[in-house]
């Protein structure tokens, strides 16, 4: 991850509570064990907001996409 302030490499400047985003599972897994993941609250801190994992989608190509929802600022 080259840019720690935007580790998921998503270009959207205005996230707000309730927004949802799709993130490759590999990118999300890379955040575990870092300050970007709070294992107690099970929240990811990305783009200055807190995100909760809501589900996973398996793609036909074998990759997995995670669904994150912004839960608090």
Steps between C-alpha positions, in 0.01 A plus 500: 500500500676809380272765647401431863233772495319319216598132533202373299580723202143622455445842347203662672564805713165525679405187693223529760328276754285243320713486184600158378810398307633184341860410582707205377542251787877501445517875571285465810702205631816710467354751748462241778778524753547871427366813669232513228313205659344503847453136596299586813240707313555305176524825305736613229630859515536620143473848347451649847180300559402170663378213281332171596519184293147414387560208269709330236427422137683226311561585136503247214874556455563371853564840658305629798364849554412632846213738563578774752254753643602828657371496857650810665724795438 
